[in-house]
Amino acid sequence: MKLRFLLCLLLFWQTIVYAGTPIGKPIRYVHTHEKIALLTFDDGPSVPYTKEILDILDKYDVKATFFVVGINVKKYPDLVKEIISRGNEIGNHSYTHDKLKQKSASAIAADLTKTDQLIRGVGYQKVIPFRAPFGQLSPNMETALKDLNKPHILFNFLPKDWENPPPQVIYDRVMEKASPGFIITLHDGWNHRENTVKATEMIIKGLKAKGYRFVTATEFLKMNQE
């Protein structure tokens, strides 16, 4: 009986690992021994910080994924186009960065669809993953994501760069948590992101020195399904 239970448990574990994370459930990392990291930026785009980050990414030949807010896409469509033209990827971070967990499934789906339409409107053609504002989850959100067949990329830690600590503090927080398959969540939106811009270059240099390579959301999602 004990052996049978252990075999069933092993089968269940293999199903989770090899089938990947089900649609609607948040992806917080990828199980891998390879030194890869997903570099992401939330809340943008914004001026001048997004452009400054793009220049750093180009300097080190790194691609990132920008989880954009719909109202900012509407305000800065050319900046979103520049993110895309430089080879980076786009995610959906809701239309206004509202607390979606308090809304119905239909309202959440409408919010995400509205933002997707703006992203598609600037010419983006890849899969658009979602990241919940504030990282807040709800059963209604899971239902909406299932209905939209939309993957949810979240995080397993936050360096809290939105509090505007010194660049070295942001860098140290990320490097302390660095492990194969982890997600780096920074912010290029709203005000006072100078320290995030400086920390971005430090993080890229530091992780590359440790043998890490950076992947996009598309690559990350593919690895999650393997």
ABEGO torsion letter per residue (X at the ends): XAAAAAAAAAAAAAAAAAAEBBBGBBBABBBBABBBBBBBBBGOBBOAAAAAAAAAAAAAGBBBBBBBBAAAAAABAAAAAAAAAAGBBBBBAEAAGBBAAABBAAAAAAAAAAAAAAAAAAGBABBBBBBBBGGBBBAAAAAAAAAAGBBBBBBABBAGAAAGBBAAAAAAAAAAABBBGBBBBBBABEBGAAAAAAAAAAAAAAAAAAGBBBBBAAAAAAAAAX
